[in-house]
Amino acid sequence: MSDNTPWQSPAGGPAAAPPASPYANAASAPPPPVGAPGWTAPPKPGLIPLRPLTLGTLLAASFQVIRRNPRPIFGFSLLLTGLIFVFTLLVVGFVSFFAFSRVSSATGADQDAVEAGSVATIILSALVPVVLSIVVTAILQSIVVLEVARGTLGEKLKLAGLWRQAKGRIGAVIGWSLLLTGAAVLALVILSAVIGLIIAFGGTAGIVVGVILGVLAAGGALVLSFWLGTRLCLVPSALMLERLPLRAAIARSWSLTTGYFWKTLGIQLLVAAIVQTVAGIIGAPLQLLLGFGSVLLNPNGEGDGLIAGAVVLYVLTIILSIVFGAIAAVIQSATTALIYIDIRMRKEGLDLELNRFVEARQAGNSSVPDPYLQRATAEATAPQPPSQPSPWS
């Protein structure tokens, strides 16, 4: 039969068109719609779906951390924030009261020395709560990082469980926070000393140069803090989840944020702006309400009523500050942890490892290693290629 002979049915009937090949238009066929039998949504065993995150998903998950597991997260954050606030009031208040008492009882000859010593004592006493606040913030950040990581896998641990997983790594996060703060303070002291010397010994020209140098240094310090803060923001996550030593965690954060600097910085600034805006929206009406309430309760403006209104306003302001401080600390720490997971999904396919871990756990297989540790473990245990003898030996 010639190739040009029309195709006929086996029964000898009229010619019909040959059957179309199922691969004829495969390239131009539209993709299957969402929900079609050939498409499955990425699994979401817990906090986030196991795929690279969109901005909306990341923001929603940052704010959902508190609601998902409130007792060990918000309760712990509220406790730590309240303790720091109370400790600051007690320490600084007691030292200030003692210092002012010494100044008031000092004689004329010793009054200048006593005043200088009292001011120095108050400043030093204020440094103690600052250092304690850095330590507490590092502890809270460690717990939140673990909560986000385990919540991504569908786990909901109590505070004791999170604390057990953080054991042995919280000290590294605290050390990193103190090191970073100490370096920033040292740089600020050196810069201030240089500018002060220029102003003190440079005369009129020194004052002008010192002011210009101070403005330029302030702008440069702001830019440098944003740059270094963004490139190093993933160090706590690497310390807690990959259990790396500090030097390796610094290099790890620097490597992960390469190519994602502006995205990381933008998300962190956006979350901070959202938190501050919500705090302002809620706090402003409360202050107006308390102000009008004190006027209504004390229309004559008597002293006792004004004092009582001021005390009530001050106490409520403190409570509001503690609550929003605790919420902001959790949300911002959770945002950084989610950025870390998202970047690892995009760069290293962490979503596949997380999915494999979840499926194995659901099947009853508990031998699958921790997916967050898998990269570091694989690098540490990978067999090294045998060394080839040198042709010159």
C-alpha positions as a Python dict, from the first residue, in 0.01 Angstrom:
ca = {
    (1, 'M'): (0, 0, 0),
    (2, 'S'): (130, 341, -91),
    (3, 'D'): (194, 594, 179),
    (4, 'N'): (-60, 820, 5),
    (5, 'T'): (-344, 566, 32),
    (6, 'P'): (-614, 701, 267),
    (7, 'W'): (-663, 509, 588),
    (8, 'Q'): (-960, 271, 580),
    (9, 'S'): (-1147, 105, 861),
    (10, 'P'): (-1097, -270, 904),
    (11, 'A'): (-1457, -334, 794),
    (12, 'G'): (-1393, -169, 458),
    (13, 'G'): (-1615, 124, 538),
    (14, 'P'): (-1555, 480, 437),
    (15, 'A'): (-1223, 636, 512),
    (16, 'A'): (-1186, 799, 846),
    (17, 'A'): (-923, 1021, 999),
    (18, 'P'): (-635, 835, 1165),
    (19, 'P'): (-636, 836, 1544),
    (20, 'A'): (-463, 1137, 1690),
    (21, 'S'): (-137, 1073, 1870),
    (22, 'P'): (-159, 1141, 2243),
    (23, 'Y'): (176, 1319, 2216),
    (24, 'A'): (82, 1544, 1926),
    (25, 'N'): (29, 1865, 2124),
    (26, 'A'): (193, 1773, 2455),
    (27, 'A'): (417, 2077, 2452),
    (28, 'S'): (134, 2321, 2388),
    (29, 'A'): (-118, 2157, 2623),
    (30, 'P'): (-221, 2382, 2914),
    (31, 'P'): (-104, 2276, 3260),
    (32, 'P'): (-356, 2091, 3474),
    (33, 'P'): (-567, 2324, 3685),
    (34, 'V'): (-521, 2348, 4058),
    (35, 'G'): (-709, 2065, 4221),
    (36, 'A'): (-683, 1839, 3914),
    (37, 'P'): (-592, 1473, 3974),
    (38, 'G'): (-233, 1532, 3851),
    (39, 'W'): (-160, 1815, 4096),
    (40, 'T'): (-110, 1794, 4470),
    (41, 'A'): (-61, 2088, 4702),
    (42, 'P'): (260, 2097, 4904),
    (43, 'P'): (209, 1940, 5246),
    (44, 'K'): (156, 2166, 5546),
    (45, 'P'): (207, 1955, 5857),
    (46, 'G'): (238, 2253, 6087),
    (47, 'L'): (322, 2622, 6079),
    (48, 'I'): (404, 2666, 5710),
    (49, 'P'): (366, 2468, 5385),
    (50, 'L'): (680, 2276, 5293),
    (51, 'R'): (778, 2487, 4995),
    (52, 'P'): (959, 2820, 4945),
    (53, 'L'): (753, 3086, 5118),
    (54, 'T'): (575, 3382, 4968),
    (55, 'L'): (584, 3713, 5152),
    (56, 'G'): (226, 3675, 5270),
    (57, 'T'): (285, 3323, 5402),
    (58, 'L'): (599, 3432, 5586),
    (59, 'L'): (431, 3733, 5748),
    (60, 'A'): (124, 3532, 5847),
    (61, 'A'): (339, 3259, 6002),
    (62, 'S'): (542, 3516, 6199),
    (63, 'F'): (229, 3643, 6368),
    (64, 'Q'): (79, 3293, 6402),
    (65, 'V'): (363, 3161, 6620),
    (66, 'I'): (215, 3312, 6937),
    (67, 'R'): (-137, 3186, 6868),
    (68, 'R'): (-24, 2837, 6772),
    (69, 'N'): (163, 2759, 7095),
    (70, 'P'): (91, 3045, 7336),
    (71, 'R'): (195, 2903, 7673),
    (72, 'P'): (562, 2826, 7614),
    (73, 'I'): (611, 3116, 7371),
    (74, 'F'): (404, 3417, 7470),
    (75, 'G'): (393, 3318, 7837),
    (76, 'F'): (770, 3271, 7854),
    (77, 'S'): (831, 3597, 7666),
    (78, 'L'): (590, 3786, 7891),
    (79, 'L'): (757, 3645, 8202),
    (80, 'L'): (1108, 3738, 8088),
    (81, 'T'): (1005, 4084, 7969),
    (82, 'G'): (822, 4157, 8294),
    (83, 'L'): (1115, 4038, 8506),
    (84, 'I'): (1358, 4260, 8315),
    (85, 'F'): (1130, 4561, 8355),
    (86, 'V'): (1078, 4507, 8726),
    (87, 'F'): (1446, 4438, 8785),
    (88, 'T'): (1539, 4759, 8601),
    (89, 'L'): (1299, 4965, 8809),
    (90, 'L'): (1424, 4814, 9134),
    (91, 'V'): (1796, 4836, 9063),
    (92, 'V'): (1804, 5178, 8899),
    (93, 'G'): (1544, 5314, 9141),
    (94, 'F'): (1728, 5192, 9450),
    (95, 'V'): (2067, 5313, 9329),
    (96, 'S'): (1925, 5651, 9224),
    (97, 'F'): (1754, 5695, 9562),
    (98, 'F'): (2077, 5609, 9743),
    (99, 'A'): (2283, 5842, 9520),
    (100, 'F'): (2050, 6139, 9562),
    (101, 'S'): (2044, 6081, 9938),
    (102, 'R'): (2422, 6104, 9947),
    (103, 'V'): (2417, 6423, 9740),
    (104, 'S'): (2160, 6588, 9967),
    (105, 'S'): (2357, 6498, 10279),
    (106, 'A'): (2700, 6594, 10145),
    (107, 'T'): (2882, 6899, 10278),
    (108, 'G'): (2984, 7191, 10061),
    (109, 'A'): (3346, 7082, 10027),
    (110, 'D'): (3265, 6728, 9916),
    (111, 'Q'): (2946, 6797, 9723),
    (112, 'D'): (3106, 6812, 9376),
    (113, 'A'): (3291, 6481, 9425),
    (114, 'V'): (2979, 6317, 9568),
    (115, 'E'): (2768, 6437, 9274),
    (116, 'A'): (3020, 6302, 9022),
    (117, 'G'): (3035, 5969, 9201),
    (118, 'S'): (2657, 5948, 9223),
    (119, 'V'): (2614, 6010, 8851),
    (120, 'A'): (2875, 5743, 8772),
    (121, 'T'): (2701, 5499, 9007),
    (122, 'I'): (2364, 5555, 8840),
    (123, 'I'): (2516, 5501, 8495),
    (124, 'L'): (2688, 5181, 8603),
    (125, 'S'): (2369, 5054, 8766),
    (126, 'A'): (2183, 5111, 8439),
    (127, 'L'): (2435, 4890, 8257),
    (128, 'V'): (2340, 4586, 8467),
    (129, 'P'): (1981, 4566, 8334),
    (130, 'V'): (2111, 4628, 7982),
    (131, 'V'): (2344, 4328, 8000),
    (132, 'L'): (2070, 4119, 8159),
    (133, 'S'): (1829, 4226, 7884),
    (134, 'I'): (2077, 4108, 7618),
    (135, 'V'): (2104, 3770, 7790),
    (136, 'V'): (1728, 3731, 7826),
    (137, 'T'): (1668, 3833, 7464),
    (138, 'A'): (1920, 3572, 7347),
    (139, 'I'): (1746, 3303, 7554),
    (140, 'L'): (1405, 3397, 7415),
    (141, 'Q'): (1538, 3404, 7059),
    (142, 'S'): (1683, 3054, 7103),
    (143, 'I'): (1348, 2917, 7223),
    (144, 'V'): (1154, 3088, 6943),
    (145, 'V'): (1391, 2954, 6676),
    (146, 'L'): (1334, 2600, 6801),
    (147, 'E'): (958, 2654, 6822),
    (148, 'V'): (946, 2770, 6459),
    (149, 'A'): (1164, 2483, 6340),
    (150, 'R'): (968, 2213, 6524),
    (151, 'G'): (636, 2382, 6444),
    (152, 'T'): (721, 2359, 6075),
    (153, 'L'): (732, 1981, 6119),
    (154, 'G'): (395, 1979, 6296),
    (155, 'E'): (536, 1939, 6647),
    (156, 'K'): (398, 2136, 6941),
    (157, 'L'): (640, 2113, 7232),
    (158, 'K'): (602, 2245, 7582),
    (159, 'L'): (857, 2479, 7734),
    (160, 'A'): (1039, 2187, 7899),
    (161, 'G'): (1074, 2010, 7564),
    (162, 'L'): (1201, 2322, 7391),
    (163, 'W'): (1444, 2383, 7676),
    (164, 'R'): (1581, 2028, 7647),
    (165, 'Q'): (1645, 2078, 7276),
    (166, 'A'): (1813, 2413, 7344),
    (167, 'K'): (2042, 2263, 7606),
    (168, 'G'): (2405, 2319, 7524),
    (169, 'R'): (2340, 2588, 7261),
    (170, 'I'): (2186, 2876, 7454),
    (171, 'G'): (2529, 2972, 7588),
    (172, 'A'): (2658, 3011, 7232),
    (173, 'V'): (2369, 3242, 7140),
    (174, 'I'): (2422, 3448, 7457),
    (175, 'G'): (2794, 3473, 7385),
    (176, 'W'): (2724, 3583, 7028),
    (177, 'S'): (2480, 3853, 7145),
    (178, 'L'): (2725, 3986, 7404),
    (179, 'L'): (3010, 3979, 7152),
    (180, 'L'): (2808, 4170, 6893),
    (181, 'T'): (2693, 4429, 7147),
    (182, 'G'): (3042, 4467, 7291),
    (183, 'A'): (3192, 4526, 6946),
    (184, 'A'): (2930, 4790, 6870),
    (185, 'V'): (2986, 4968, 7203),
    (186, 'L'): (3364, 4959, 7160),
    (187, 'A'): (3342, 5108, 6811),
    (188, 'L'): (3108, 5380, 6940),
    (189, 'V'): (3341, 5465, 7230),
    (190, 'I'): (3647, 5488, 7004),
    (191, 'L'): (3463, 5704, 6752),
    (192, 'S'): (3325, 5934, 7024),
    (193, 'A'): (3671, 5969, 7178),
    (194, 'V'): (3826, 6066, 6845),
    (195, 'I'): (3558, 6324, 6773),
    (196, 'G'): (3584, 6459, 7128),
    (197, 'L'): (3961, 6503, 7099),
    (198, 'I'): (3923, 6685, 6765),
    (199, 'I'): (3667, 6923, 6916),
    (200, 'A'): (3867, 6976, 7237),
    (201, 'F'): (4204, 7054, 7079),
    (202, 'G'): (4115, 7181, 6733),
    (203, 'G'): (3966, 7517, 6824),
    (204, 'T'): (3700, 7660, 6598),
    (205, 'A'): (3811, 7452, 6302),
    (206, 'G'): (3813, 7145, 6524),
    (207, 'I'): (3453, 7209, 6625),
    (208, 'V'): (3344, 7235, 6261),
    (209, 'V'): (3541, 6924, 6160),
    (210, 'G'): (3415, 6735, 6465),
    (211, 'V'): (3052, 6816, 6390),
    (212, 'I'): (3086, 6718, 6023),
    (213, 'L'): (3273, 6402, 6117),
    (214, 'G'): (3007, 6319, 6376),
    (215, 'V'): (2725, 6353, 6121),
    (216, 'L'): (2909, 6143, 5864),
    (217, 'A'): (3002, 5884, 6125),
    (218, 'A'): (2640, 5859, 6245),
    (219, 'G'): (2518, 5798, 5890),
    (220, 'G'): (2795, 5550, 5820),
    (221, 'A'): (2731, 5367, 6147),
    (222, 'L'): (2362, 5337, 6060),
    (223, 'V'): (2436, 5192, 5716),
    (224, 'L'): (2700, 4960, 5859),
    (225, 'S'): (2465, 4837, 6132),
    (226, 'F'): (2195, 4755, 5875),
    (227, 'W'): (2445, 4575, 5652),
    (228, 'L'): (2618, 4370, 5919),
    (229, 'G'): (2294, 4312, 6110),
    (230, 'T'): (2132, 4166, 5800),
    (231, 'R'): (2429, 3953, 5694),
    (232, 'L'): (2468, 3812, 6047),
    (233, 'C'): (2103, 3784, 6151),
    (234, 'L'): (2091, 3410, 6081),
    (235, 'V'): (2373, 3324, 6322),
    (236, 'P'): (2137, 3227, 6611),
    (237, 'S'): (1938, 2998, 6380),
    (238, 'A'): (2257, 2827, 6259),
    (239, 'L'): (2378, 2791, 6617),
    (240, 'M'): (2053, 2638, 6740),
    (241, 'L'): (1935, 2426, 6445),
    (242, 'E'): (2263, 2317, 6284),
    (243, 'R'): (2452, 2323, 6615),
    (244, 'L'): (2756, 2478, 6453),
    (245, 'P'): (3043, 2642, 6638),
    (246, 'L'): (3033, 3020, 6647),
    (247, 'R'): (3286, 3083, 6370),
    (248, 'A'): (3114, 2836, 6136),
    (249, 'A'): (2773, 2986, 6220),
    (250, 'I'): (2896, 3334, 6125),
    (251, 'A'): (3024, 3203, 5791),
    (252, 'R'): (2697, 3011, 5744),
    (253, 'S'): (2483, 3322, 5794),
    (254, 'W'): (2703, 3519, 5558),
    (255, 'S'): (2673, 3248, 5293),
    (256, 'L'): (2295, 3208, 5324),
    (257, 'T'): (2221, 3582, 5300),
    (258, 'T'): (2434, 3616, 4985),
    (259, 'G'): (2184, 3700, 4712),
    (260, 'Y'): (1904, 3754, 4966),
    (261, 'F'): (2029, 4066, 5144),
    (262, 'W'): (1760, 4310, 5034),
    (263, 'K'): (1481, 4058, 5079),
    (264, 'T'): (1597, 3977, 5433),
    (265, 'L'): (1639, 4342, 5528),
    (266, 'G'): (1308, 4444, 5373),
    (267, 'I'): (1108, 4173, 5552),
    (268, 'Q'): (1262, 4254, 5889),
    (269, 'L'): (1196, 4627, 5847),
    (270, 'L'): (839, 4558, 5732),
    (271, 'V'): (763, 4339, 6034),
    (272, 'A'): (915, 4597, 6271),
    (273, 'A'): (703, 4872, 6111),
    (274, 'I'): (387, 4661, 6141),
    (275, 'V'): (451, 4586, 6508),
    (276, 'Q'): (524, 4949, 6594),
    (277, 'T'): (222, 5072, 6401),
    (278, 'V'): (-12, 4831, 6578),
    (279, 'A'): (136, 4928, 6913),
    (280, 'G'): (80, 5296, 6836),
    (281, 'I'): (-276, 5240, 6715),
    (282, 'I'): (-369, 5053, 7032),
    (283, 'G'): (-168, 5267, 7272),
    (284, 'A'): (-287, 5611, 7156),
    (285, 'P'): (-659, 5560, 7229),
    (286, 'L'): (-573, 5412, 7567),
    (287, 'Q'): (-374, 5718, 7667),
    (288, 'L'): (-652, 5949, 7546),
    (289, 'L'): (-909, 5746, 7737),
    (290, 'L'): (-705, 5757, 8055),
    (291, 'G'): (-650, 6130, 8014),
    (292, 'F'): (-1020, 6204, 7973),
    (293, 'G'): (-1101, 5959, 8251),
    (294, 'S'): (-879, 6141, 8499),
    (295, 'V'): (-1045, 6470, 8406),
    (296, 'L'): (-1394, 6324, 8446),
    (297, 'L'): (-1307, 6165, 8779),
    (298, 'N'): (-1141, 6482, 8904),
    (299, 'P'): (-1302, 6784, 8735),
    (300, 'N'): (-1180, 7027, 9004),
    (301, 'G'): (-814, 6941, 8946),
    (302, 'E'): (-738, 6857, 9307),
    (303, 'G'): (-394, 6724, 9390),
    (304, 'D'): (-492, 6379, 9514),
    (305, 'G'): (-703, 6309, 9209),
    (306, 'L'): (-429, 6417, 8972),
    (307, 'I'): (-176, 6199, 9149),
    (308, 'A'): (-410, 5900, 9141),
    (309, 'G'): (-478, 5949, 8771),
    (310, 'A'): (-107, 5979, 8696),
    (311, 'V'): (-34, 5659, 8890),
    (312, 'V'): (-308, 5467, 8707),
    (313, 'L'): (-184, 5597, 8371),
    (314, 'Y'): (175, 5505, 8456),
    (315, 'V'): (85, 5151, 8571),
    (316, 'L'): (-129, 5081, 8263),
    (317, 'T'): (143, 5220, 8037),
    (318, 'I'): (395, 4984, 8199),
    (319, 'I'): (163, 4685, 8155),
    (320, 'L'): (98, 4778, 7793),
    (321, 'S'): (471, 4820, 7727),
    (322, 'I'): (550, 4479, 7879),
    (323, 'V'): (279, 4302, 7676),
    (324, 'F'): (376, 4461, 7345),
    (325, 'G'): (745, 4412, 7420),
    (326, 'A'): (683, 4040, 7470),
    (327, 'I'): (478, 4016, 7149),
    (328, 'A'): (732, 4212, 6944),
    (329, 'A'): (1023, 4000, 7068),
    (330, 'V'): (849, 3676, 6964),
    (331, 'I'): (735, 3804, 6623),
    (332, 'Q'): (1072, 3946, 6525),
    (333, 'S'): (1260, 3634, 6635),
    (334, 'A'): (1010, 3414, 6451),
    (335, 'T'): (1050, 3624, 6136),
    (336, 'T'): (1426, 3572, 6133),
    (337, 'A'): (1386, 3197, 6188),
    (338, 'L'): (1136, 3174, 5901),
    (339, 'I'): (1372, 3368, 5673),
    (340, 'Y'): (1644, 3115, 5757),
    (341, 'I'): (1417, 2821, 5669),
    (342, 'D'): (1293, 2989, 5350),
    (343, 'I'): (1646, 3062, 5223),
    (344, 'R'): (1754, 2705, 5292),
    (345, 'M'): (1450, 2581, 5099),
    (346, 'R'): (1543, 2796, 4802),
    (347, 'K'): (1917, 2730, 4806),
    (348, 'E'): (1945, 2375, 4938),
    (349, 'G'): (1607, 2208, 4887),
    (350, 'L'): (1537, 2190, 5259),
    (351, 'D'): (1166, 2153, 5183),
    (352, 'L'): (1236, 1809, 5034),
    (353, 'E'): (1424, 1700, 5345),
    (354, 'L'): (1146, 1831, 5570),
    (355, 'N'): (885, 1649, 5364),
    (356, 'R'): (1087, 1326, 5375),
    (357, 'F'): (1119, 1356, 5752),
    (358, 'V'): (744, 1414, 5800),
    (359, 'E'): (650, 1121, 5576),
    (360, 'A'): (892, 889, 5755),
    (361, 'R'): (758, 993, 6094),
    (362, 'Q'): (400, 937, 5983),
    (363, 'A'): (500, 590, 5864),
    (364, 'G'): (647, 511, 6205),
    (365, 'N'): (1011, 538, 6098),
    (366, 'S'): (1204, 720, 6369),
    (367, 'S'): (1550, 655, 6223),
    (368, 'V'): (1541, 951, 5983),
    (369, 'P'): (1789, 1216, 6100),
    (370, 'D'): (1690, 1570, 6189),
    (371, 'P'): (1646, 1752, 5853),
    (372, 'Y'): (1797, 2074, 5987),
    (373, 'L'): (2113, 1887, 6088),
    (374, 'Q'): (2137, 1682, 5771),
    (375, 'R'): (2353, 1923, 5573),
    (376, 'A'): (2605, 1976, 5849),
    (377, 'T'): (2610, 1604, 5931),
    (378, 'A'): (2652, 1507, 5566),
    (379, 'E'): (2944, 1745, 5526),
    (380, 'A'): (3107, 1620, 5844),
    (381, 'T'): (3065, 1249, 5766),
    (382, 'A'): (3115, 1253, 5390),
    (383, 'P'): (3400, 1022, 5283),
    (384, 'Q'): (3699, 1207, 5154),
    (385, 'P'): (3833, 1104, 4811),
    (386, 'P'): (4157, 909, 4831),
    (387, 'S'): (4462, 1120, 4777),
    (388, 'Q'): (4636, 1061, 4447),
    (389, 'P'): (5011, 1016, 4445),
    (390, 'S'): (5193, 1309, 4302),
    (391, 'P'): (5361, 1242, 3965),
    (392, 'W'): (5663, 1431, 4097),
    (393, 'S'): (5710, 1207, 4403),
}
